[in-house]
Amino acid sequence: MVLGTDAAAKTESGERVLFYPVIIESSSLELGASGVSLLSEKYPGTFADELWVPQMNLVSLPDEISDEQAGCLSTASLTAYRMLTTQANLLPGQTV
């Protein structure tokens, strides 16, 4: 298995994108549920020579975000989101 969950790249059409590393194959959105996995768990990760992900896993990147900045956003944001919503019980509309 090829490791890696974070990456920014250009599509074949030249669009700059960030890879969202959660691959969803079912209606369940819980990580660990059947049909939900991270890149490098069931599918080759971002250290692979080529990466194929569903279109819904590509997030457009604005020019002001560098490739280096974008390359660490996906896993860091997922970790922070989970911490704030499941551990701290932050609700929509609340601020920290």
For each residue, the residues with C-beta under 8 A, 3 or more apart:
1: 40 41 44 45
2: 40 44 45 47 48
3: 40 45 47
4: 7 39 40 45 46 47 48
5: 21 38 39 40 45 46 74 75
6: 19 21 46 71 72 73 74 75 76
7: 4 18 19 46 51 71
8: 16 17 18 19 61 67 70 71
9: 16 17 19 51
10: 14 15 16 17
11: 14 15 17 58
12:
13:
14: 10 11
15: 10 11 58 60
16: 8 9 10 60 61 63 67 70
17: 8 9 10 11 58 59 60 61
18: 7 8 58 59 61 70 71 73 74
19: 6 7 8 9 39 46 51 53 57 58 59 74
20: 53 56 57 58 59 74
21: 5 6 38 39 45 46 57 74 75 78
22: 31 36 37 38 57 78
23: 36 37 38 39 42 43 53 54 57
24: 29 35 36 54 56
25: 35 36 37
26: 33 34 35 36
27: 35
28: 33 34 35 36
29: 24 33 36
30: 33 36
31: 22 36 37 38
32: 36
33: 26 28 29 30 36
34: 26 28
35: 24 25 26 27 28
36: 22 23 24 25 26 28 29 30 31 32 33
37: 22 23 25 31 41 42 43
38: 5 21 22 23 31 41
39: 4 5 19 21 23 43 44 45 46 51 53
40: 1 2 3 4 5 43 44 45 46 47
41: 1 37 38
42: 23 37
43: 23 37 39 40 53
44: 1 2 39 40 48 51
45: 1 2 3 4 5 21 39 40 48 51
46: 4 5 6 7 19 21 39 40 51
47: 2 3 4 40
48: 2 4 44 45 51
49:
50:
51: 7 9 19 39 44 45 46 48
52:
53: 19 20 23 39 43 57 58
54: 23 24 57
55: 58
56: 20 24
57: 19 20 21 22 23 53 54
58: 11 15 17 18 19 20 53 55
59: 17 18 19 20
60: 15 16 17
61: 8 16 17 18 65 70
62: 65
63: 16
64:
65: 61 62 69 70 73
66: 69 70
67: 8 16 70 71
68: 71 72
69: 65 66 72 73
70: 8 16 18 61 65 66 67 73
71: 6 7 8 18 67 68
72: 6 68 69 75 76
73: 6 18 65 69 70 76 77
74: 5 6 18 19 20 21 77 78
75: 5 6 21 72 78 79
76: 6 72 73 79 80
77: 73 74 80 81
78: 21 22 74 75 81 82
79: 75 76 82 83
80: 76 77 83 84
81: 77 78 84 85
82: 78 79 85 86 87
83: 79 80 86 87 88
84: 80 81 87 88 90 96
85: 81 82 88 89 90
86: 82 83 89
87: 82 83 84
88: 83 84 85 96
89: 85 86
90: 84 85 94 96
91: 94
92:
93:
94: 90 91
95:
96: 84 88 90
